[in-house]
């Protein structure tokens, strides 16, 4: 469709006819694809630019490939996605998210960034939060895709936020999550997090041949040893 005119092609695709404009047959010898659509070059008695076939089709829904489903052991969350658009081309992307703290449910979706040209970004998260992200594509003509399906990732709670029972030592060291870790040699010593609302539980630990064992519990129920 271009300026209210509908075109069809014949003769192996090299002839376009204006169906409702009464202009007869237009013979095409070349095309120019840009952010507006497809510009037709050919003849209706003299060669030259004929008209545009305006791009009215939104880009396909993009696909998020990151964040990873495992907790991120850093202060940020890496995002990535795939996107495409024909014929206009991809212009930029918009990313939105929703967030849940470990002791609460998810809030409303919020747009984080617009105008992202690359297909990746780094989100500055906070410990103890789970984030679910989605992205949509904006093509060079300004058309928007549907939002992608969500991918979720999170940052663990810092060990310093856990309540301690028994003898524990706080230490710092390179390569540790947020630069700190807690150790104990007392049998039965525990770390707890009150008010947590969970569907799955993971812990960040360092193992060694002479280290002890850890029981992971939800309330009074032991989940894993």
Phi, psi and omega per residue, in radians:
X1 nan 2.317 3.117
X2 -2.513 2.046 3.107
X3 0.896 0.712 3.117
X4 1.450 -0.013 3.135
X5 -1.807 2.395 -3.141
X6 -1.851 2.263 -3.077
X7 -1.942 2.553 2.971
X8 -2.245 2.731 -3.104
X9 -2.007 2.575 3.072
X10 -2.392 -3.084 3.040
X11 0.925 0.964 3.104
X12 1.067 0.471 3.021
X13 1.563 0.060 -3.087
X14 -1.789 0.093 3.085
X15 -2.207 2.255 3.120
X16 -2.046 2.314 -3.125
X17 -1.968 2.279 3.038
X18 -1.347 1.934 -2.971
X19 -1.312 -0.539 -3.027
X20 -2.209 0.268 -3.104
X21 -1.877 -0.146 3.128
X22 1.180 0.434 -3.082
X23 -1.759 0.049 3.087
X24 1.345 -2.721 -3.042
X25 -1.609 2.395 3.086
X26 -1.995 2.164 -3.110
X27 -1.682 2.235 -3.011
X28 -1.834 2.273 3.054
X29 -2.044 -0.158 3.060
X30 -2.849 2.808 -3.140
X31 -2.257 2.601 3.001
X32 -2.198 2.121 -3.117
X33 -1.788 2.187 3.091
X34 -2.466 -2.928 -3.035
X35 -1.193 -0.333 3.141
X36 -1.457 -0.689 -3.116
X37 2.842 -2.397 -3.126
X38 -2.012 2.092 3.102
X39 -1.612 2.241 -3.062
X40 -1.701 2.323 3.045
X41 -2.056 2.294 -3.131
X42 3.123 -2.520 -2.992
X43 -2.448 2.398 2.861
X44 -2.172 0.524 -3.063
X45 2.287 -0.434 3.040
X46 -2.600 2.442 -3.070
X47 -1.275 2.541 3.105
X48 2.841 -3.069 3.113
X49 -1.211 2.277 -3.094
X50 -1.661 -1.088 -3.028
X51 -2.996 3.072 3.050
X52 -1.826 2.450 2.812
X53 -1.657 1.768 -2.988
X54 -1.213 2.366 3.086
X55 -1.301 1.919 3.107
X56 -2.010 0.143 -3.102
X57 -1.730 2.107 3.127
X58 -1.107 2.743 3.084
X59 -1.092 2.689 3.063
X60 -1.153 2.745 -3.142
X61 -1.106 2.234 3.112
X62 -1.261 2.946 -3.130
X63 -2.169 2.139 3.079
X64 -1.411 2.314 3.111
X65 -1.905 -0.312 3.048
X66 -2.457 2.616 0.435
X67 -1.390 2.815 3.010
X68 -1.265 2.690 -3.094
X69 -1.316 -0.335 3.118
X70 -1.386 2.641 3.126
X71 -1.029 2.506 3.129
X72 -1.588 2.183 -3.078
X73 -1.650 0.972 3.103
X74 -2.725 -3.086 -3.092
X75 -1.544 0.034 -3.089
X76 -2.455 2.917 -3.122
X77 -2.155 2.170 3.125
X78 -1.418 2.287 3.128
X79 -1.998 2.576 3.054
X80 -2.714 2.705 -3.129
X81 -2.775 2.920 3.029
X82 -2.023 2.551 -3.141
X83 -2.702 2.776 3.129
X84 -2.754 2.902 3.035
X85 -2.850 2.332 3.083
X86 -2.322 2.321 0.061
X87 -1.643 -0.189 -2.944
X88 -1.154 -0.643 -3.077
X89 1.693 2.634 -3.129
X90 -1.315 2.266 3.088
X91 -1.671 -0.928 -3.106
X92 -2.834 -3.084 -3.111
X93 -2.390 2.715 3.030
X94 -2.115 2.414 3.141
X95 -2.119 2.343 3.049
X96 -2.216 2.911 -3.112
X97 -2.664 2.838 2.898
X98 -2.307 2.677 -2.943
X99 -2.296 2.518 3.013
X100 -2.307 2.185 2.971
X101 -1.315 2.790 -3.047
X102 -1.065 -0.349 -3.108
X103 -1.945 0.323 -3.123
X104 -2.573 2.984 3.077
X105 -1.514 -3.119 -3.121
X106 -1.309 2.486 3.036
X107 -1.550 -2.963 -3.141
X108 -1.290 2.756 3.081
X109 -1.220 2.433 3.099
X110 -2.274 2.415 3.036
X111 -1.283 2.183 -3.137
X112 -1.564 -0.914 -3.101
X113 -2.528 2.587 3.001
X114 -2.162 2.866 3.089
X115 1.257 0.414 3.114
X116 -1.378 2.034 -3.084
X117 -1.426 -0.768 -3.127
X118 -1.296 2.884 -3.129
X119 -1.733 0.660 3.077
X120 -2.795 2.777 3.134
X121 -2.813 2.872 3.104
X122 -2.112 2.105 -3.086
X123 -1.724 2.248 3.138
X124 -1.438 1.625 -3.114
X125 -1.508 3.121 3.121
X126 -2.226 2.497 -3.120
X127 -0.996 2.490 3.095
X128 1.511 0.122 -3.114
X129 -2.023 2.547 2.952
X130 -1.906 2.371 -3.109
X131 -2.144 2.410 3.051
X132 -2.065 2.201 -3.000
X133 -2.012 2.605 2.956
X134 -2.491 2.763 -3.051
X135 -2.398 2.667 2.976
X136 -2.397 2.745 -3.053
X137 -1.771 2.458 2.986
X138 -2.052 2.105 -3.102
X139 -1.454 3.072 -3.059
X140 -1.149 -0.330 3.075
X141 -1.573 0.010 3.097
X142 1.625 0.043 3.137
X143 -1.401 2.497 -3.086
X144 -1.913 2.481 3.039
X145 -1.443 3.030 2.925
X146 -1.221 2.733 3.041
X147 -1.172 2.498 3.093
X148 -1.215 2.906 2.955
X149 -1.188 2.640 -3.068
X150 -1.319 2.613 2.855
X151 -2.223 2.425 -3.019
X152 -2.057 2.589 3.053
X153 -2.694 2.911 -3.088
X154 -2.641 2.999 3.087
X155 -2.057 2.260 -3.111
X156 -1.079 2.765 2.993
X157 -1.190 2.409 3.096
X158 -1.186 2.499 -3.125
X159 -1.034 -0.474 -3.123
X160 -1.248 -0.245 3.126
X161 -1.554 -0.087 -3.104
X162 -1.514 2.476 3.070
X163 -1.353 2.396 -3.042
X164 -1.870 2.480 2.982
X165 -2.290 2.219 -3.056
X166 1.649 -2.959 -3.052
X167 -1.572 2.104 3.127
X168 -2.302 2.618 3.094
X169 -2.114 2.261 3.086
X170 -1.617 2.297 -3.094
X171 -2.400 2.877 3.067
X172 -2.150 2.664 3.125
X173 -3.028 2.609 3.119
X174 -1.150 2.559 3.121
X175 1.441 -0.071 3.107
X176 -1.537 2.678 3.125
X177 -1.068 2.091 -3.086
X178 1.018 0.304 3.030
X179 1.424 0.095 -3.108
X180 -2.299 2.788 3.023
X181 -2.734 2.813 -3.115
X182 -2.116 2.435 3.124
X183 -2.261 2.679 3.066
X184 -2.636 2.494 3.047
X185 -1.961 0.107 -3.104
X186 -1.600 2.181 3.093
X187 -1.121 2.320 3.141
X188 1.542 -0.091 3.068
X189 -1.096 2.533 -3.052
X190 -2.441 2.725 2.983
X191 -2.133 2.380 -3.091
X192 -2.381 2.750 3.137
X193 -2.315 1.860 -3.057
X194 -1.357 2.541 3.008
X195 1.376 0.176 -3.087
X196 -1.215 2.367 3.046
X197 -1.938 1.929 -2.925
X198 -2.250 2.649 2.907
X199 -1.965 -0.481 3.059
X200 -2.573 2.707 -3.064
X201 -2.263 2.372 3.025
X202 -2.386 2.668 3.089
X203 -2.246 2.636 3.098
X204 -1.837 1.968 -3.083
X205 -2.354 2.768 2.991
X206 -1.907 2.238 -3.124
X207 -1.776 2.737 3.089
X208 -2.740 2.795 -3.076
X209 -1.011 -0.550 -3.071
X210 -1.866 0.171 3.125
X211 -1.305 2.813 3.105
X212 -1.477 -2.826 3.141
X213 -2.020 2.844 -3.121
X214 -2.218 2.328 2.986
X215 -1.723 2.254 3.063
X216 -1.749 2.132 -3.025
X217 -2.208 2.557 2.996
X218 -2.055 1.842 -2.988
X219 1.151 -2.210 3.122
X220 -1.643 0.022 -3.060
X221 -1.702 2.215 3.087
X222 -1.423 2.150 -3.129
X223 -1.617 -0.664 -3.078
X224 -2.772 2.573 3.068
X225 -2.070 nan nan
